[in-house]
């Protein structure tokens, strides 16, 4: 890996369900691979409605049952964040659209991807569905999709050291 840690930020709507889940999953995968030194991981939301809050208790308890600790505090992704990260990973199309509109230039837009592009079981432009208004199964699905796609993302970043396709 490169000497400078690779900055990766997961971004959803509120930064209290999906992106904290992706962050917690990626932290475990990176740790298991012994690559903590090689990554700087974070999460954020396109909205600031929940700024300062811990992740939703439904996400925290579903994650805890699989051994993940969701401890981030919600914050909005700001335009300056594009300069701080090498990869900005949107959880769904709406998040990606809003990030693209916020990006200051082409270099920033080149850092944007959808998480499920890296889902080895179903690669493509798929969403991690928003679980906010649904039942417990939605939170399990978020975990399943994040586990698959974060493993794919880590493999990609290890191979390419960036987002080159
Ligand atoms: P997230 O889920 O984007 O995965 O954090 C949501 C959390 C809150 C809302 C929507 C989605 N909300 O409308 O307040």
Boltz pocket constraint, residues with backbone or C-beta under 6 A from the ligand:
constraints:
  - pocket:
      binder: B
      contacts: [[A, 12], [A, 13], [A, 14], [A, 15], [A, 16], [A, 17], [A, 18], [A, 19], [A, 49], [A, 130], [A, 131], [A, 132]]
      max_distance: 6.0
